[in-house]
Amino acid sequence: MAYQEVPKSVVQFMEKITTLCGEEHAHWAENFQAAFANTLLTTVKRHEDGTTFLLTGDIPAMWLRDSTAQVRPYLVIAKEDDDLAAMISGLVKKQFSYINLDPYANAFNESDNHAGHQSDHTQMNGWIWERKYEIDSLCYPVQLAYLLYKNTGRTDQFNKAFVTGVQKILTVFKTEQHHETSPYRFERDTTRKEDTLVNDGKGTPVGFTKMTWSGFRPSDDACEYGYLVPSNLFAVVILGYIEEIFTTVLSDESIATRAATLKAELEEGIATHALTKNKAGETVYAYEVDGLGNASLMDDSNVPNLIAAPYLGYKDMHDPLYLRTRKTLLSKENPYYYEGTYAKGIGSSHTPEEYVWPIALAMEGMTTDDRAEKKRILDQLVATDAGTHLMHEGFHVDDPTQYTREWFSWANMMFCELVMDYFDIRVEK
């Protein structure tokens, strides 16, 4: 069952934001009202078994990553609204049912309807929309389960499916430290090289680093080098969550120990292999490495990216290494950084050149404590919405009426979260 109307608690919160915006920021409030309600009214489907399915937007499937980001801002309201908390708990339960079905898949159908990319050369079934293996697809559901617990005290999401799913996540992360022995393969019949893996579906060669391998980026584009650094940073964070959950809530020492051991290994791999030099000769984080001496100096607009590290809980935003990396990535040294008449920010290989992403702009705002910079970004986001009062996937820096994706719930909610952040309203971590 979908929401037929916006819950009273959400309406009251939207009114609160409108009041905070006042006349000075009335344009923020208008977009917030449209975007914050849109996700509930257009993407949420609550099933009779207590689980929740979320459409990503204009694609009729649920992404493990997107669905988490789509509901995250509602956690601040769920503290006082048990029904909203139950909806989010139902999403966690749905996510882990999918992870147990196949921990290598990134997007799923609402039913066993064989929709999506069924012709891909990998182990598909009727529930799977797409089977691009991405580390972050396994991180986000753990993050949501943990944040729901921290913000509401709720623990019913830590059910048997959660425990089994976490065990599968740990197994996949461990397996992909040695990708050469992995059972995962992926190929797509396409002329777009970003949508398939080379080397008979195994991806480019990698050496052992103690980090865990990823086939695809959060953009759903193939990794150039197999060790995706921002996703490994995110994995370190959620492994800490797993250790805490299985120590303080579920009391399973074996799983807690597995998580702690793997976390330490990833951190060692990051410290040893995930750094590179910028043009000034400064040490910064690489976006991807292969353990064979190759590294890419760039950032992508999709989260997790390197800019998002403090938002995800990895390092403080004032950490010197992070600040050097951030400065480098918000410059022309990043091949996906674009500047134009209407905007400047990070884009993606997933969209045309000179297109920046509202998700990346919102993340830039949420990883600085400079309120003037947050205001600049919010003003820019509203001014480039092409008159729709909603966010898009990407838009041209010289012509915001040229954009991709009319309806993109993840981007809408990232805008909302930045508005909340500006007024010091944040999800407890």
Secondary structure by P-SEA (a helix, b strand, c coil): cccccccaaaaaaaaaaaaaacccaaaaaaaaaaaaaaaaaccbbbccccbbbbbccccccccaaaaaaacccccccccccaaaaaaaaaaaaaaaaaaaacccccccccccccccccccccccccccccccccaaaaaaaaaaaaaaaaaccccccccaaaaaaaaaaaaaaaaaaacccccbbbbcccccccccccccccccccccccbbbbccccccccccccccaaaaaaaaaaaaaaaaaaacccccaaaaaaaaaaaaaaaaaaaccccccccccbbbbbcccccccccccccccccccccccccccccccccaaaaaaaaaaacccccccccccccccccccccccccccaaaaaaaaaacccaaaaaaaaaaaaacccccccccccccccccccccccccaaaaaaaaaaaaaaacccccc
